[in-house]
């Protein structure tokens, strides 16, 4: 029996995943949590074999939660399941120790098979996303450019971004200009959009 912990901040999605996977004869859903910072405790407490994690959650995002699980329970495998099939997410999830990455519109039977494969020590990756990740490569943004774009994604002025990132306004403008150049964007908003679509801002 594969002991499974499911983490998703949307109760409806979490419940649906638990109900579908709970129908399988060899999978037992031992816990459901709604926050990333609750995952590793649940995995340890229930002795989970696999943790099924959403990417975007409060407390800790799924990628940070994956790293926490691998540190707290090295024998537990991590399978990322997300609405957002973004290449940057896949690369970072694998770097954090995830064994698999699939999107939420994966059919129930395939999702159950993915859980089984990951539990058996195999890697499972959505093929379309894998191809996009290979094509798009690493994020071209530096850590500081990423910080500035992340702050810009909340809206606000250059002065507001400067305050949020503890930088001068001139430095913020330089980082925004550099990020726009690297993403091929014409505006700050477009640069944010491109970076978000590629999963570079999480």
C-alpha positions, 0 to 999 in steps of 0.5 A, spaced: 500 500 500 502 506 497 501 511 503 500 518 500 499 525 503 496 530 498 497 538 499 493 543 495 491 550 498 484 549 494 480 544 498 475 542 492 481 540 488 484 537 494 478 533 496 477 531 488 484 528 488 483 524 495 477 521 492 480 519 486 486 516 488 483 513 494 479 509 489 485 505 487 486 498 491 494 500 492 493 507 494 491 510 501 491 517 502 493 518 509 493 526 510 491 532 506 494 539 508 492 546 505 499 549 506 506 548 504 509 549 511 504 543 513 507 538 508 513 535 511 510 534 518 504 530 515 509 526 511 513 524 517 507 523 522 504 519 517 510 515 514 508 517 507 511 514 501 509 519 496 507 527 497 503 530 492 504 537 492 501 543 488 506 548 486 502 555 489 501 554 496 501 559 502 506 558 507 511 555 503 510 554 495 510 547 493 518 547 490 520 549 497 516 544 500 519 539 496 526 540 498 523 540 506 520 533 505 526 531 502 530 533 508 525 531 513 524 524 510 529 522 504 525 516 503 518 519 501 518 521 494 515 528 491 510 528 485 508 535 483 501 536 480 500 543 478 495 547 474 501 551 472 505 547 467 511 552 466 518 550 464 521 554 470 517 550 475 519 543 472 526 545 472 526 548 479 522 542 482 527 537 480 533 541 483 529 541 489 528 533 489 521 532 486 521 525 482 515 527 478 511 533 475 504 533 472 499 537 470 492 537 473 488 535 467 492 529 467 487 523 467 485 520 474 488 513 471 495 516 469 495 520 475 495 514 479 500 510 475 504 517 476 504 516 483 506 508 483 512 510 478 514 515 483 513 510 489 517 505 485 523 510 484 522 512 477 521 519 474 515 521 471 514 528 467 509 531 463 512 530 456 510 537 453 512 540 459 519 537 458 520 539 451 518 546 453 523 546 459 529 543 454 527 548 449 527 554 454 533 553 458 534 556 464 532 563 467 536 568 464 535 573 470 539 574 475 537 573 482 536 581 483 532 582 477 528 576 479 527 580 486 525 586 482 520 583 477 517 579 483 516 586 486 513 589 480 508 584 479 505 587 485 504 593 481 506 600 484 511 605 482 519 605 482 519 608 488 515 603 491 519 597 488 525 600 491 522 600 498 520 593 497 527 591 495 531 595 499 534 598 493 535 605 490 530 608 485 536 608 480 538 601 481 531 599 480 530 602 473 537 599 471 534 592 473 528 593 470 531 595 464 536 589 464 530 584 465 526 587 459 532 586 455 533 579 457 526 577 456 525 581 449 519 585 453 517 592 451 514 594 458 515 592 465 508 589 465 510 585 459 517 583 462 513 580 468 508 577 464 513 573 460 517 571 467 511 569 470 509 564 464 516 561 464 515 560 471 521 564 473 518 568 479 516 563 484 
